[in-house]
Amino acid sequence: MKKDQIVVTPVIAFAFSDDFTDDEIYVMGLQNSGAVAKEYTIKYSGSKDFLGKGTIVVVQDKPKNITMKISDVNKQ
C-alpha cells in the first residue's frame, strides 16, 4: 500500500479472500473502515487452512514497532 501511495492511517486491516491458486492467495488491504481499499495477490504455497474463515489481520504501525494481530472477530 505504501508503494501504491495509499497508506493514510497507521492501522491497516488485511482481509484474506477464500479464493486461491496453488501458489497465490488474495488479500484486501483496508483503511478508514473500508474507505481506502485495494486487493493484492501474494505468492504463497504453504498451508491454506486459515482461508475460508474470514481471516483478518490488523497491522498497527507505532513509533519504534509494528504489531500484528488476528481480528477479534476471528477469535469467537
N, C-alpha and C positions, 0 to 999 in steps of 0.2 A: 504494500500500500504506500510505503514511503517512496518507492521508485515511481509509482503512478502519481505521486504528489497529491494524495487524497487522505493523508493522516491528519485528522482535525481534532482528535481528542487523545488523551493519554490512556484511555481504556478502549480496547477493541475486542469484540467477540467474534470467534470463528465457529460457524455452524457447519458441521460436516454433512455432506449430502449422502443419501442412501445409494446413489449411483456410483459405480466404479468400474474400472477395467482391471486386467491382470496386473498392470504396472502403474496405474494412476488412480488418485482419488480426487474428489472435488470438494472445495470448501468455499463458503461465502464469508467474507470479512464485513462486519457490520459495526457502525459507529452511530452515535446520536439516535438511539432507538430505531436504527434502520434507515435514517435519513441519508446516510452515506453508506453505500454497499457496492461490493464488487466480487464477482466469482473468480476463483483461481483454481488451476489444475496443479496438483502436486504429484511428482513422481514418487511412487510408494508401492512396494511389492510385498510388504510384511502382512501380518495377520490383520484381517479386516473385521474382527468380531465386534469392534466398537461402532461400526457403521449400522445404520438401520435402527438406532436407538435414540436419535435426536441429539447426538453428542454435540455439546457446545463448550468450547474452551475460551475463557475470559483472560485476556492478557492486559496487565496494568504496567505502564512504564512510569516508574517513580525515580526520583533522583538516586543515583548510585545502584539501583537494582531494578529488575523486571520480575514480576510474579505472574505465574500462570496457574489457573485452577479450573477444574471442571465445574460447569454451571450448577448452581443449587438445584435447578430443575432436574438435572440428571441424577441427583442423589436421592430422590424419593423412592 
